[in-house]
């Protein structure tokens, strides 16, 4: 009997040794397999890792390169804007110069007409020639006069100054042209200033 108890004591000794030093059972022995917890990665990120001097210098160089690139892009944009404005002014000056160059002969003829000595009929015929010359210049520039007298009144190209009683013309047709209108190709430069015929005979019928 005593021998049997001694054998049991010998069997329990390794189990106690597998626990804590003071003989208490380890958590693994009492509660089953122990779950090993990994370090919290977020806490490590929040704490931050020290940046080396080489990494800091590299980041600084990249920042300086980016700022330099932005400054050069801004300078290129400013230069392009100034160049576009300069070219716009030059183009406008060239276009204006071409127009003025075509009208210079007309001005010359006006000056000759003013210096000429003649009667009223001669002066009138001279002015008529100058007007014809000016109309030819406008035609070369694709500027055409808007038809007015005898045409149906069109508010898109005609501006009515008033109406006149005319039984010899259809109602709501242009009877008089006060100021000629012009268009550049299909674009209206200014409407024709007109008086519109009012035919009471047609309206009463």
Secondary structure as UniProt FT lines:
FT   HELIX           2..18
FT   TURN            21..22
FT   HELIX           27..31
FT   HELIX           41..47
FT   HELIX           53..115
FT   HELIX           120..140
FT   TURN            141..142
FT   STRAND          143..145
FT   TURN            149..150
FT   TURN            155..157
FT   STRAND          158..165
FT   TURN            171..172
FT   STRAND          173..179
FT   STRAND          182..184
FT   TURN            185..186
FT   STRAND          187..190
FT   STRAND          192..198
FT   HELIX           200..204
//
